[in-house]
Structure formats: structure tokens, C-alpha cells
Amino acid sequence: MKKKTIATLILTLLLAAVLCAGTFFVIAIRHCLKITVPNAYAVWWVADMVIEHMEANDGAWPSGWNDLRDDYEWCTKKAGRSWTFEELRSRVEVDWSADPSRLLKTAPQFQDKPFRVIWLRDGSNAYWAAHEPNTMILEYLKDRSASPAASQPATKSQPAVGEKGS
């Protein structure tokens, strides 16, 4: 009788462990699909919007979300409207006081980012490989400063020299 009780106890513990692991797995997958993946896309989109803004405004950094409304519309024309402007605003924070010329000269301050001018409001660090938003901004600034066409501002209706028109 004692062996049967021990076997039942072991089986019960194994079953409880499998249920706990399964619950954890379901919660982790749900979190990934509902929060992490959307956050990664949101910071990518906002970085694209900031870059579009700088392209259209002779390298000027946006001063607030209202400056990005036209750039949001431009990005939705290229990629579709998978986000509302308000949803991006609610997920992503931008340092509106950033100075692009200073950013270009800034030494890396963070382990995987050159600086921190675009980040997630919830404090998480989700982004797709090669699409970390601050690195995207730095790469754009480097390309712009190295390009002889950088002195000629691009507009949404007329691309800068060397760019393809839409």
C-alpha cells in the first residue's frame, strides 16, 4: 500500500509540474504576441517616422508628436495602416529635445544602443534585429553626413539625389 501512495504522489507532482510549465508557456507566448512583437514594430515605425521627418525637413529633429503626423501618413502609404497614430504614441516615447548634430558625435552610452532618443514607454527593450530605433537614427545620420546630397533637403514629393522616387 505504501508503494502505491508514493507512486500516486510522484504522478501527482509530475502532473502538477507539467500543468505549471504549460501555463507558463501559454502566458509567455501570449505576452510575446500581445506585447513584445507589437512593441518591436512600434519602435521601428516611430524611428521610420522620425527619419522621414528629418528627410523632409533638412535634417531637423521633430519637436513633438504633431510634427510626425504627416510622416505617419507617409509611412502608412508605404507599409499599410497597421497602427493608429495614437497607438504608436501610447507605446513609444521620443526625446523631442534631441539634436541630430550632437547625436552624430555622441559616444555610445548604452550596451546595444548608441544613445537613447526613442524607447518604449513600458520600459521594455523589444526591437527586431537591425531595427533598434536609436541605431537606425544613427545610421541615417551617418549616411546623411557622408552624402554629398545631404546639403540638398529631400521632400516627400521630390527625393534627394540618389534616391528612388515613389
DSSP file (Angstrom, degrees, kcal/mol; ACC not computed):
  #  RESIDUE AA STRUCTURE BP1 BP2  ACC     N-H-->O    O-->H-N    N-H-->O    O-->H-N    TCO  KAPPA ALPHA  PHI   PSI    X-CA   Y-CA   Z-CA
    1    1 A M     >        0   0    0      0, 0.0     4,-1.7     0, 0.0     5,-0.1   0.000 360.0 360.0 360.0 -35.3    0.0    0.0    0.0
    2    2 A K  H  >  +     0   0    0      1,-0.2     4,-2.1     2,-0.2     5,-0.2   0.888 360.0  52.6 -66.0 -38.5    2.9    2.3    0.8
    3    3 A K  H  > S+     0   0    0      1,-0.2     4,-2.4     2,-0.2    -1,-0.2   0.878 107.7  52.4 -64.0 -37.7    4.4    1.9   -2.7
    4    4 A K  H  > S+     0   0    0      2,-0.2     4,-2.1     1,-0.2    -1,-0.2   0.880 108.9  49.7 -66.6 -38.2    1.0    2.8   -4.3
    5    5 A T  H  X S+     0   0    0     -4,-1.7     4,-2.3     2,-0.2    -2,-0.2   0.900 112.0  47.6 -67.0 -42.4    0.8    6.0   -2.2
    6    6 A I  H  X S+     0   0    0     -4,-2.1     4,-2.6     2,-0.2    -2,-0.2   0.908 112.1  49.8 -65.9 -42.3    4.4    7.0   -3.2
    7    7 A A  H  X S+     0   0    0     -4,-2.4     4,-2.5     2,-0.2    -2,-0.2   0.901 111.6  48.8 -63.5 -40.7    3.6    6.3   -6.9
    8    8 A T  H  X S+     0   0    0     -4,-2.1     4,-2.5     2,-0.2    -2,-0.2   0.907 111.2  50.0 -65.1 -41.6    0.5    8.3   -6.7
    9    9 A L  H  X S+     0   0    0     -4,-2.3     4,-2.5     2,-0.2    -2,-0.2   0.921 112.0  47.4 -62.6 -45.1    2.3   11.2   -5.1
   10   10 A I  H  X S+     0   0    0     -4,-2.6     4,-2.5     2,-0.2    -2,-0.2   0.922 113.0  48.7 -62.9 -45.0    5.0   11.2   -7.7
   11   11 A L  H  X S+     0   0    0     -4,-2.5     4,-2.4     1,-0.2    -2,-0.2   0.903 111.5  49.9 -62.0 -41.4    2.5   11.0  -10.5
   12   12 A T  H  X S+     0   0    0     -4,-2.5     4,-2.4     2,-0.2    -2,-0.2   0.915 111.4  48.5 -63.8 -43.5    0.5   13.9   -9.0
   13   13 A L  H  X S+     0   0    0     -4,-2.5     4,-2.4     2,-0.2    -2,-0.2   0.898 112.1  49.1 -64.2 -41.5    3.7   16.0   -8.6
   14   14 A L  H  X S+     0   0    0     -4,-2.5     4,-2.4     2,-0.2    -2,-0.2   0.919 111.6  48.9 -63.5 -43.5    4.7   15.3  -12.3
   15   15 A L  H  X S+     0   0    0     -4,-2.4     4,-2.3     2,-0.2    -2,-0.2   0.901 111.5  49.5 -63.0 -41.6    1.2   16.2  -13.4
   16   16 A A  H  X S+     0   0    0     -4,-2.4     4,-2.5     2,-0.2    -1,-0.2   0.897 110.6  50.6 -64.2 -40.8    1.3   19.5  -11.4
   17   17 A A  H  X S+     0   0    0     -4,-2.4     4,-2.6     2,-0.2    -2,-0.2   0.906 110.7  48.6 -64.6 -41.8    4.8   20.3  -12.9
   18   18 A V  H  X S+     0   0    0     -4,-2.4     4,-2.6     2,-0.2    -2,-0.2   0.913 112.1  49.2 -64.8 -42.8    3.5   19.7  -16.4
   19   19 A L  H  X S+     0   0    0     -4,-2.3     4,-2.4     2,-0.2    -2,-0.2   0.909 112.5  47.8 -62.7 -42.5    0.5   21.9  -15.8
   20   20 A C  H  X S+     0   0    0     -4,-2.5     4,-2.6     2,-0.2    -2,-0.2   0.927 113.5  47.3 -64.4 -45.0    2.6   24.7  -14.3
   21   21 A A  H  X S+     0   0    0     -4,-2.6     4,-2.5     1,-0.2    -2,-0.2   0.911 112.8  49.5 -63.8 -41.7    5.1   24.5  -17.2
   22   22 A G  H  X S+     0   0    0     -4,-2.6     4,-2.4     2,-0.2    -1,-0.2   0.905 111.1  48.9 -63.6 -42.0    2.2   24.5  -19.7
   23   23 A T  H  X S+     0   0    0     -4,-2.4     4,-2.5     2,-0.2    -2,-0.2   0.927 112.0  49.0 -62.9 -45.3    0.6   27.5  -18.0
   24   24 A F  H  X S+     0   0    0     -4,-2.6     4,-2.7     1,-0.2    -2,-0.2   0.910 110.9  51.0 -59.8 -43.2    3.9   29.4  -18.0
   25   25 A F  H  X S+     0   0    0     -4,-2.5     4,-2.5     2,-0.2     5,-0.2   0.919 110.6  47.9 -61.8 -45.3    4.4   28.6  -21.7
   26   26 A V  H  X S+     0   0    0     -4,-2.4     4,-2.4     2,-0.2    -1,-0.2   0.911 113.3  48.0 -63.5 -43.1    0.9   29.8  -22.7
   27   27 A I  H  X S+     0   0    0     -4,-2.5     4,-2.6     2,-0.2    -2,-0.2   0.912 112.2  49.5 -64.3 -42.5    1.5   33.1  -20.7
   28   28 A A  H  X S+     0   0    0     -4,-2.7     4,-2.3     2,-0.2    -2,-0.2   0.909 112.5  46.8 -64.3 -42.6    4.9   33.6  -22.2
   29   29 A I  H  X S+     0   0    0     -4,-2.5     4,-2.6     2,-0.2     5,-0.2   0.920 112.6  49.9 -65.2 -43.9    3.6   33.1  -25.8
   30   30 A R  H  X S+     0   0    0     -4,-2.4     4,-2.7    -5,-0.2     5,-0.3   0.925 111.1  49.2 -60.8 -44.8    0.6   35.4  -25.1
   31   31 A H  H  X>S+     0   0    0     -4,-2.6     4,-2.5     1,-0.2     5,-1.8   0.910 111.7  49.8 -61.1 -42.8    2.9   38.1  -23.8
   32   32 A C  I  <>S+     0   0    0     -4,-2.3     5,-2.8     3,-0.2    -2,-0.2   0.932 116.4  40.5 -61.3 -46.7    5.2   37.7  -26.8
   33   33 A L  I  <5S+     0   0    0     -4,-2.6    -2,-0.2     1,-0.2    -1,-0.2   0.827 123.8  37.1 -74.3 -32.6    2.3   38.0  -29.3
   34   34 A K  I  <5S+     0   0    0     -4,-2.7    -2,-0.2    -5,-0.2    -3,-0.2   0.736 135.6   7.9 -93.7 -24.4    0.4   40.8  -27.5
   35   35 A I  I  X5S+     0   0    0     -4,-2.5     4,-2.4    -5,-0.3    -3,-0.2   0.738 122.7  47.3-124.1 -56.0    3.2   42.9  -26.1
   36   36 A T  I  ><S+     0   0    0     -5,-1.8     4,-2.3     2,-0.2    -3,-0.2   0.941 114.9  43.5 -64.0 -50.8    6.7   42.1  -27.3
   37   37 A V  H  ><S+     0   0    0     -5,-2.8     4,-2.0    -6,-0.2     5,-0.2   0.943 116.3  46.8 -63.8 -48.6    6.1   41.8  -31.0
   38   38 A P  H  > S+     0   0    0      0, 0.0     4,-2.5     0, 0.0    -1,-0.2   0.900 112.0  52.1 -60.2 -38.2    3.9   44.9  -31.2
   39   39 A N  H  X S+     0   0    0     -4,-2.4     4,-2.3     2,-0.2     5,-0.3   0.908 107.4  52.4 -62.4 -41.2    6.4   46.9  -29.2
   40   40 A A  H  X S+     0   0    0     -4,-2.3     4,-1.3     1,-0.2    88,-0.4   0.909 113.3  43.5 -62.5 -41.7    9.2   45.9  -31.5
   41   41 A Y  H  X S+     0   0    0     -4,-2.0     4,-2.7     2,-0.2    -1,-0.2   0.878 109.9  57.6 -69.8 -36.7    7.2   47.0  -34.6
   42   42 A A  H  X S+     0   0    0     -4,-2.5     4,-2.5     1,-0.2    -2,-0.2   0.926 107.6  44.7 -63.0 -46.3    6.1   50.2  -32.8
   43   43 A V  H  X S+     0   0    0     -4,-2.3     4,-2.2     2,-0.2    -1,-0.2   0.861 113.0  52.9 -67.8 -32.1    9.6   51.5  -32.1
   44   44 A W  H  X S+     0   0    0     -4,-1.3     4,-2.4    -5,-0.3    -2,-0.2   0.946 110.4  47.5 -63.1 -48.2   10.6   50.6  -35.7
   45   45 A W  H  X S+     0   0    0     -4,-2.7     4,-2.5     1,-0.2    -2,-0.2   0.926 111.8  49.0 -59.8 -46.3    7.7   52.6  -37.1
   46   46 A V  H  X S+     0   0    0     -4,-2.5     4,-2.6     1,-0.2    -1,-0.2   0.899 110.1  51.4 -65.2 -39.0    8.5   55.6  -34.9
   47   47 A A  H  X S+     0   0    0     -4,-2.2     4,-2.5     1,-0.2    -1,-0.2   0.925 110.4  49.5 -61.1 -42.9   12.1   55.5  -36.0
   48   48 A D  H  X S+     0   0    0     -4,-2.4     4,-2.7     1,-0.2    -2,-0.2   0.901 110.7  50.4 -60.5 -40.7   11.0   55.4  -39.6
   49   49 A M  H  X S+     0   0    0     -4,-2.5     4,-2.4     2,-0.2    -2,-0.2   0.911 110.5  48.4 -64.9 -42.5    8.7   58.3  -38.9
   50   50 A V  H  X S+     0   0    0     -4,-2.6     4,-2.5     2,-0.2    -2,-0.2   0.917 112.6  49.0 -63.4 -42.9   11.5   60.4  -37.3
   51   51 A I  H  X S+     0   0    0     -4,-2.5     4,-2.6     2,-0.2    -2,-0.2   0.921 110.6  50.2 -63.6 -43.6   13.8   59.6  -40.3
   52   52 A E  H  X S+     0   0    0     -4,-2.7     4,-2.3     1,-0.2    -1,-0.2   0.906 110.2  51.6 -59.3 -41.1   11.1   60.6  -42.8
   53   53 A H  H  X S+     0   0    0     -4,-2.4     4,-1.2     1,-0.2     7,-0.2   0.932 110.7  46.6 -62.2 -45.5   10.6   63.8  -40.8
   54   54 A M  H  <>S+     0   0    0     -4,-2.5     5,-3.3     1,-0.2     6,-0.4   0.900 111.1  53.2 -64.9 -39.2   14.3   64.6  -41.0
   55   55 A E  H ><5S+     0   0    0     -4,-2.6    99,-1.0     1,-0.2     3,-0.7   0.915 114.0  41.8 -59.1 -43.5   14.4   63.7  -44.7
   56   56 A A  H 3<5S+     0   0    0     -4,-2.3    -1,-0.2     1,-0.2    -2,-0.2   0.621 117.6  47.5 -81.0 -13.0   11.6   66.1  -45.4
   57   57 A N  T ><5S-     0   0    0     -4,-1.2     3,-1.8    -3,-0.4    -1,-0.2  -0.148 116.5 -97.1-126.5  38.6   12.9   68.9  -43.1
   58   58 A D  T < 5S-     0   0    0     -3,-0.7    -3,-0.2    96,-0.4    -4,-0.1   0.833  86.5 -49.7  53.1  39.7   16.6   69.2  -44.0
   59   59 A G  T 3 <S+     0   0    0     -5,-3.3    -1,-0.3     1,-0.3     2,-0.2   0.506  94.9 151.6  84.0   4.5   17.7   67.1  -41.1
   60   60 A A    <   -     0   0    0     -3,-1.8    -1,-0.3    -6,-0.4    -3,-0.2  -0.489  45.1-124.6 -73.8 137.1   15.6   68.8  -38.4
   61   61 A W        -     0   0    0     -2,-0.2    -1,-0.1    37,-0.2   -10,-0.0  -0.565  32.9-104.1 -76.2 140.6   14.6   66.7  -35.4
   62   62 A P        -     0   0    0      0, 0.0    36,-0.2     0, 0.0    -1,-0.1  -0.340  20.4-149.7 -65.0 148.9   10.8   66.7  -34.8
   63   63 A S        -     0   0    0      1,-0.2     2,-0.3    34,-0.1    33,-0.1   0.516  69.7 -19.8 -98.6  -5.8    9.7   68.9  -31.8
   64   64 A G  S >> S-     0   0    0      1,-0.1     3,-1.1    31,-0.1     4,-0.5  -0.971  79.9 -74.7 178.6 176.0    6.7   66.7  -30.9
   65   65 A W  G >4 S+     0   0    0     -2,-0.3     3,-1.5     1,-0.3     4,-0.5   0.837 121.0  63.9 -59.3 -34.6    4.2   64.1  -32.0
   66   66 A N  G >4 S+     0   0    0      1,-0.3     3,-1.0     2,-0.2     4,-0.4   0.844  95.6  59.5 -60.9 -32.1    2.3   66.7  -34.1
   67   67 A D  G <4 S+     0   0    0     -3,-1.1     4,-0.4     1,-0.2    -1,-0.3   0.748 104.3  52.3 -64.7 -22.3    5.4   67.0  -36.3
   68   68 A L  G <X S+     0   0    0     -3,-1.5     4,-2.6    -4,-0.5    -1,-0.2   0.485  80.8  91.6 -94.9  -3.4    5.2   63.3  -37.1
   69   69 A R  H <> S+     0   0    0     -3,-1.0     4,-2.0    -4,-0.5    -1,-0.2   0.934  91.1  43.5 -59.0 -47.8    1.5   63.2  -38.2
   70   70 A D  H  > S+     0   0    0     -4,-0.4     4,-2.1     1,-0.2    -1,-0.2   0.885 114.1  51.4 -64.1 -37.4    2.4   63.8  -41.9
   71   71 A D  H  > S+     0   0    0     -4,-0.4     4,-2.5     2,-0.2    -2,-0.2   0.849 106.4  54.7 -69.3 -33.8    5.3   61.3  -41.6
   72   72 A Y  H  X S+     0   0    0     -4,-2.6     4,-2.4     2,-0.2    -1,-0.2   0.938 108.8  48.2 -60.7 -47.2    2.9   58.7  -40.2
   73   73 A E  H  X S+     0   0    0     -4,-2.0     4,-1.5     1,-0.2    -2,-0.2   0.897 110.9  51.4 -61.8 -39.6    0.7   59.2  -43.2
   74   74 A W  H  X S+     0   0    0     -4,-2.1     4,-1.2     1,-0.2    -1,-0.2   0.918 110.3  48.7 -62.3 -44.8    3.7   58.8  -45.5
   75   75 A C  H  X S+     0   0    0     -4,-2.5     4,-2.4     1,-0.2     5,-0.3   0.869 107.7  54.4 -65.6 -36.2    4.7   55.6  -43.7
   76   76 A T  H  X S+     0   0    0     -4,-2.4     4,-2.2     1,-0.2    -1,-0.2   0.824 103.2  57.0 -68.7 -28.2    1.2   54.1  -44.0
   77   77 A K  H  < S+     0   0    0     -4,-1.5    -1,-0.2    -5,-0.2    -2,-0.2   0.857 114.0  39.7 -66.5 -33.4    1.3   54.7  -47.7
   78   78 A K  H  < S+     0   0    0     -4,-1.2    -2,-0.2    -3,-0.2    -1,-0.2   0.845 134.5  16.9 -82.9 -35.2    4.4   52.6  -48.0
   79   79 A A  H  < S-     0   0    0     -4,-2.4    -3,-0.2     1,-0.3    -2,-0.2   0.457 105.7-106.5-122.3  -2.4    3.5   49.9  -45.5
   80   80 A G     <  -     0   0    0     -4,-2.2     2,-1.1    -5,-0.3    -1,-0.3  -0.190  43.4 -70.7  92.6 167.5   -0.2   50.0  -44.8
   81   81 A R        +     0   0    0      1,-0.2    -1,-0.1    -4,-0.1    -5,-0.1  -0.625  68.3 141.8-101.9  74.5   -2.1   51.2  -41.8
   82   82 A S        +     0   0    0     -2,-1.1     2,-0.3    -3,-0.0    -1,-0.2   0.605  67.7  42.8 -88.8 -11.3   -1.3   48.5  -39.2
   83   83 A W  S    S-     0   0    0     -3,-0.2     2,-0.3   -41,-0.0     3,-0.0  -0.949  75.8-131.2-128.6 149.2   -1.0   51.1  -36.4
   84   84 A T     >  -     0   0    0     -2,-0.3     4,-1.9     1,-0.1     5,-0.2  -0.731  28.2-120.2 -89.7 154.6   -3.1   54.1  -35.4
   85   85 A F  H  > S+     0   0    0     -2,-0.3     4,-2.2     1,-0.2     5,-0.1   0.900 115.4  53.3 -58.5 -41.0   -1.1   57.2  -34.7
   86   86 A E  H  > S+     0   0    0      1,-0.2     4,-2.1     2,-0.2    -1,-0.2   0.853 104.8  54.2 -65.3 -35.5   -2.5   57.2  -31.1
   87   87 A E  H  > S+     0   0    0      2,-0.2     4,-1.4     1,-0.2    -1,-0.2   0.918 108.8  48.3 -66.2 -41.9   -1.3   53.6  -30.5
   88   88 A L  H  X S+     0   0    0     -4,-1.9     4,-2.6     1,-0.2     3,-0.5   0.930 111.2  51.3 -61.5 -44.2    2.2   54.5  -31.5
   89   89 A R  H  < S+     0   0    0     -4,-2.2    -1,-0.2     1,-0.2    -2,-0.2   0.872 109.2  50.7 -59.1 -38.2    2.1   57.5  -29.2
   90   90 A S  H  < S+     0   0    0     -4,-2.1    -1,-0.2     1,-0.2    -2,-0.2   0.759 118.3  37.1 -74.7 -23.3    0.9   55.3  -26.3
   91   91 A R  H  < S+     0   0    0     -4,-1.4    30,-3.0    -3,-0.5    31,-0.5   0.781 112.4  54.4 -95.4 -31.5    3.7   52.7  -26.8
   92   92 A V  E  <  -A  120   0A   0     -4,-2.6     2,-0.4    28,-0.3    28,-0.2  -0.845  57.8-158.9-119.6 142.2    6.7   54.8  -27.7
   93   93 A E  E     -A  119   0A   0     26,-3.4    26,-2.3    -2,-0.4     2,-0.4  -0.906   9.5-164.1-114.3 145.2    8.5   57.8  -26.2
   94   94 A V  E     -A  118   0A   0     -2,-0.4     2,-1.2    24,-0.2    24,-0.2  -0.986  25.0-126.0-129.4 138.5   10.7   60.2  -28.1
   95   95 A D    >   -     0   0    0     22,-2.7     3,-1.4    -2,-0.4   -31,-0.1  -0.741  26.3-171.0 -80.8 100.6   13.3   62.7  -26.7
   96   96 A W  T 3  S+     0   0    0     -2,-1.2    -1,-0.2     1,-0.3    21,-0.0   0.621  78.6  62.0 -72.9 -12.5   11.9   65.8  -28.5
   97   97 A S  T 3  S+     0   0    0     -3,-0.1    -1,-0.3     2,-0.1   -34,-0.1   0.379  74.9 130.2 -93.3   5.0   14.9   67.9  -27.4
   98   98 A A    <   -     0   0    0     -3,-1.4   -37,-0.2   -36,-0.2     3,-0.1  -0.251  49.1-146.8 -61.5 146.1   17.5   65.7  -29.3
   99   99 A D    >>  -     0   0    0      1,-0.1     4,-2.5   -39,-0.1     3,-0.7  -0.955   1.8-152.4-116.9 110.6   20.0   67.4  -31.5
  100  100 A P  H 3> S+     0   0    0      0, 0.0     4,-1.9     0, 0.0     5,-0.1   0.838  95.7  53.9 -53.7 -37.4   20.9   65.4  -34.6
  101  101 A S  H 3> S+     0   0    0      1,-0.2     4,-0.7     2,-0.2     5,-0.1   0.878 112.0  44.9 -67.7 -34.9   24.4   67.0  -34.9
  102  102 A R  H X> S+     0   0    0     -3,-0.7     4,-1.0     2,-0.2     3,-0.6   0.882 109.1  56.3 -72.1 -38.4   25.1   66.1  -31.3
  103  103 A L  H >< S+     0   0    0     -4,-2.5     3,-0.6     1,-0.3    -2,-0.2   0.892 103.0  55.5 -59.7 -38.8   23.8   62.6  -31.7
  104  104 A L  H 3< S+     0   0    0     -4,-1.9    -1,-0.3     1,-0.2    -2,-0.2   0.809 113.5  40.8 -63.9 -29.9   26.2   62.0  -34.6
  105  105 A K  H << S+     0   0    0     -4,-0.7    -1,-0.2    -3,-0.6    -2,-0.2   0.517  89.9 114.9 -95.8  -7.4   29.1   63.0  -32.3
  106  106 A T    <<  -     0   0    0     -4,-1.0     3,-0.1    -3,-0.6    -3,-0.0  -0.424  64.5-129.2 -72.0 134.2   27.9   61.1  -29.2
  107  107 A A        -     0   0    0     -2,-0.2    -1,-0.1     1,-0.1    -2,-0.1  -0.536  45.1 -82.8 -74.6 147.6   29.9   58.2  -27.9
  108  108 A P        +     0   0    0      0, 0.0     7,-0.2     0, 0.0    -1,-0.1  -0.275  47.6 178.8 -54.7 131.6   27.9   55.1  -27.3
  109  109 A Q        +     0   0    0      5,-0.8     2,-0.3     4,-0.4     6,-0.1   0.604  59.7  53.0-109.0 -19.2   26.2   55.3  -23.9
  110  110 A F  S    S-     0   0    0      3,-1.4     3,-0.3     1,-0.1    -1,-0.1  -0.855  84.6-113.5-123.9 155.8   24.3   52.0  -23.8
  111  111 A Q  S    S+     0   0    0     -2,-0.3    -1,-0.1     1,-0.2     0, 0.0   0.889 112.5  12.0 -54.1 -49.3   25.3   48.4  -24.3
  112  112 A D  S    S+     0   0    0     -3,-0.0    -1,-0.2     1,-0.0    23,-0.1   0.268 122.9  64.6-117.1  10.7   23.4   47.8  -27.5
  113  113 A K        -     0   0    0     -3,-0.3    -3,-1.4     1,-0.1    -4,-0.4  -0.984  67.4-141.4-134.9 145.0   22.3   51.4  -28.4
  114  114 A P  S    S-     0   0    0      0, 0.0    -5,-0.8     0, 0.0     2,-0.3   0.816  86.0 -24.5 -73.8 -29.1   24.4   54.4  -29.4
  115  115 A F        -     0   0    0     -7,-0.2     2,-0.5    -6,-0.1     3,-0.2  -0.910  67.4-105.7-164.7-178.8   22.1   56.7  -27.4
  116  116 A R        +     0   0    0     -2,-0.3     3,-0.1     1,-0.1    -3,-0.0  -0.796  60.4 126.4-130.1  91.4   18.5   56.8  -26.2
  117  117 A V  S    S+     0   0    0     -2,-0.5   -22,-2.7     1,-0.3     2,-0.4   0.518  76.4  40.9-117.0 -14.4   16.2   59.1  -28.1
  118  118 A I  E    S+A   94   0A   0    -24,-0.2    -1,-0.3    -3,-0.2     2,-0.3  -0.989  73.4 147.0-134.9 125.9   13.4   56.6  -28.9
  119  119 A W  E     -A   93   0A   0    -26,-2.3   -26,-3.4    -2,-0.4     2,-0.3  -0.957  48.4 -88.4-152.7 167.8   12.3   54.0  -26.4
  120  120 A L  E >   -A   92   0A   0      4,-0.6     3,-1.5    -2,-0.3   -28,-0.3  -0.634  26.8-138.5 -84.3 136.3    9.2   52.0  -25.2
  121  121 A R  T 3  S+     0   0    0    -30,-3.0   -29,-0.1    -2,-0.3    -1,-0.1   0.807 101.3  60.7 -63.2 -30.6    7.1   53.6  -22.6
  122  122 A D  T 3  S-     0   0    0    -31,-0.5    -1,-0.3     1,-0.1     3,-0.1   0.497 113.1-116.0 -80.0  -0.2    6.6   50.4  -20.7
  123  123 A G  S <  S+     0   0    0     -3,-1.5    -2,-0.1     1,-0.3    -1,-0.1   0.389  71.0 133.1  85.9  -4.7   10.4   50.2  -20.1
  124  124 A S        -     0   0    0      1,-0.1    -4,-0.6     2,-0.0    -1,-0.3  -0.248  55.0-136.7 -76.0 171.1   10.9   47.0  -22.1
  125  125 A N        +     0   0    0     -3,-0.1     2,-0.5    -6,-0.1    -1,-0.1  -0.442  42.6 152.2-126.8  56.5   13.6   46.7  -24.7
  126  126 A A        +     0   0    0     -2,-0.1     2,-0.3   -90,-0.0   -83,-0.2  -0.769   9.3 134.7 -96.4 130.7   11.9   45.0  -27.6
  127  127 A Y        -     0   0    0     -2,-0.5     2,-0.2     5,-0.1     5,-0.2  -0.961  50.9-103.6-163.3 158.3   13.1   45.5  -31.2
  128  128 A W    >   -     0   0    0    -88,-0.4     3,-2.5     3,-0.4   -91,-0.0  -0.586  52.6 -87.2 -83.9 148.1   13.8   43.5  -34.3
  129  129 A A  T 3  S+     0   0    0      1,-0.3    -1,-0.1    -2,-0.2     0, 0.0  -0.268 116.9  13.1 -53.1 137.5   17.4   42.7  -35.2
  130  130 A A  T 3  S+     0   0    0      1,-0.1    -1,-0.3    -3,-0.1    -2,-0.0   0.518 116.1  81.4  68.8   7.8   18.9   45.5  -37.3
  131  131 A H    <   +     0   0    0     -3,-2.5    -3,-0.4     4,-0.0    -2,-0.2  -0.034  46.0 143.0-132.2  32.2   15.9   47.7  -36.4
  132  132 A E     >  -     0   0    0     -5,-0.2     4,-2.3     1,-0.2     3,-0.4  -0.646  53.3-133.6 -67.2 125.4   16.9   49.0  -33.0
  133  133 A P  H  > S+     0   0    0      0, 0.0     4,-2.1     0, 0.0    -1,-0.2   0.838  99.2  48.5 -61.0 -38.9   15.4   52.5  -33.3
  134  134 A N  H  > S+     0   0    0    -16,-0.3     4,-2.3     2,-0.2     5,-0.1   0.870 112.4  49.3 -70.4 -35.2   18.4   54.5  -32.0
  135  135 A T  H  > S+     0   0    0     -3,-0.4     4,-2.8     2,-0.2    -1,-0.2   0.875 108.5  54.3 -68.1 -37.5   20.8   52.6  -34.2
  136  136 A M  H  X S+     0   0    0     -4,-2.3     4,-2.3     2,-0.2    -2,-0.2   0.921 109.6  47.7 -60.7 -43.0   18.5   53.3  -37.2
  137  137 A I  H  X S+     0   0    0     -4,-2.1     4,-2.7     2,-0.2    -2,-0.2   0.933 112.3  48.9 -63.2 -46.0   18.7   57.0  -36.4
  138  138 A L  H  X S+     0   0    0     -4,-2.3     4,-2.7     1,-0.2    -2,-0.2   0.918 111.1  49.6 -61.5 -43.9   22.5   56.9  -36.0
  139  139 A E  H  X S+     0   0    0     -4,-2.8     4,-2.6     2,-0.2    -1,-0.2   0.907 111.4  49.4 -62.7 -41.0   22.8   55.0  -39.3
  140  140 A Y  H  X S+     0   0    0     -4,-2.3     4,-2.8    -5,-0.2    -2,-0.2   0.940 111.8  48.4 -61.2 -46.6   20.6   57.6  -41.1
  141  141 A L  H  X S+     0   0    0     -4,-2.7     4,-2.4     2,-0.2    -2,-0.2   0.898 112.2  48.9 -62.9 -40.2   22.6   60.5  -39.6
  142  142 A K  H  X S+     0   0    0     -4,-2.7     4,-1.9     2,-0.2    -1,-0.2   0.940 113.3  46.6 -63.2 -46.9   25.9   58.9  -40.7
  143  143 A D  H  X S+     0   0    0     -4,-2.6     4,-1.2     1,-0.2    -2,-0.2   0.911 113.4  49.6 -61.3 -42.4   24.6   58.2  -44.2
  144  144 A R  H  < S+     0   0    0     -4,-2.8     3,-0.3     1,-0.2     6,-0.2   0.903 111.6  47.4 -64.9 -41.7   23.2   61.8  -44.4
  145  145 A S  H  < S+     0   0    0     -4,-2.4    -1,-0.2     1,-0.2    -2,-0.2   0.803 113.9  48.1 -72.1 -27.1   26.5   63.4  -43.2
  146  146 A A  H  < S+     0   0    0     -4,-1.9    -1,-0.2    -5,-0.2    -2,-0.2   0.659  94.8  91.7 -84.6 -16.4   28.6   61.3  -45.6
  147  147 A S    ><  -     0   0    0     -4,-1.2     3,-1.6    -3,-0.3     4,-0.2  -0.626  67.9-147.5 -85.1 132.4   26.3   62.0  -48.6
  148  148 A P  G >  S+     0   0    0      0, 0.0     3,-0.8     0, 0.0    -1,-0.1   0.741 101.8  62.1 -65.7 -20.2   27.1   65.0  -50.9
  149  149 A A  G >  S+     0   0    0      1,-0.2     3,-2.1    12,-0.1    12,-0.2   0.505  75.8  93.9 -81.6  -3.4   23.4   65.3  -51.4
  150  150 A A  G <  S+     0   0    0     -3,-1.6    -1,-0.2     1,-0.3     4,-0.1   0.782  78.4  59.2 -61.7 -25.2   22.9   66.0  -47.6
  151  151 A S  G <  S+     0   0    0     -3,-0.8    -1,-0.3    -4,-0.2    -2,-0.1   0.653  96.0  71.0 -77.2 -12.9   23.1   69.7  -48.3
  152  152 A Q  S <  S-     0   0    0     -3,-2.1     9,-0.2    -4,-0.1    -1,-0.1  -0.897  88.2-134.4-104.5 109.2   20.1   69.3  -50.6
  153  153 A P        -     0   0    0      0, 0.0     2,-0.3     0, 0.0   -97,-0.1  -0.306  14.4-132.8 -64.7 142.6   17.0   68.6  -48.5
  154  154 A A        -     0   0    0    -99,-1.0   -96,-0.4  -100,-0.2     2,-0.3  -0.656  19.5-161.9 -88.2 149.9   14.7   65.8  -49.6
  155  155 A T        -     0   0    0      3,-2.4   -99,-0.1    -2,-0.3   -98,-0.1  -0.861  31.8-113.0-124.6 165.3   11.0   66.4  -49.8
  156  156 A K  S    S+     0   0    0     -2,-0.3    -1,-0.1     1,-0.2  -100,-0.0   0.766 119.3  44.4 -70.0 -22.9    8.2   63.8  -49.9
  157  157 A S  S    S+     0   0    0      1,-0.3    -1,-0.2     8,-0.1     9,-0.0   0.691 123.0  33.9 -93.2 -19.1    7.3   65.0  -53.4
  158  158 A Q  S    S-     0   0    0     -3,-0.1    -3,-2.4     7,-0.1    -1,-0.3  -0.901  81.9-140.9-139.0 108.0   10.9   65.1  -54.7
  159  159 A P        -     0   0    0      0, 0.0     3,-0.1     0, 0.0     6,-0.1  -0.196  28.5 -99.6 -65.5 157.5   13.5   62.6  -53.4
  160  160 A A    >   -     0   0    0      1,-0.2     3,-2.2     4,-0.1    -6,-0.1  -0.271  58.5 -69.7 -68.8 164.0   17.1   63.6  -52.7
  161  161 A V  T 3  S+     0   0    0      1,-0.3    -1,-0.2   -12,-0.2   -12,-0.1  -0.305 124.1  22.3 -55.8 133.3   19.8   62.9  -55.3
  162  162 A G  T 3  S+     0   0    0      1,-0.3    -1,-0.3    -3,-0.1     2,-0.2   0.278  98.3 112.4  91.1 -10.4   20.4   59.1  -55.5
  163  163 A E    <   -     0   0    0     -3,-2.2     2,-0.3     1,-0.0    -1,-0.3  -0.635  69.0-116.4 -93.0 154.5   17.0   58.1  -54.0
  164  164 A K        -     0   0    0     -2,-0.2     2,-0.1    -3,-0.1    -4,-0.1  -0.685  29.0-123.3 -85.2 141.1   14.4   56.3  -56.0
  165  165 A G              0   0    0     -2,-0.3    -8,-0.1     1,-0.1    -7,-0.1  -0.465 360.0 360.0 -78.4 156.7   11.1   58.1  -56.5
  166  166 A S              0   0    0     -2,-0.1    -1,-0.1    -9,-0.0    -2,-0.0   0.475 360.0 360.0 -79.9 360.0    7.9   56.5  -55.3
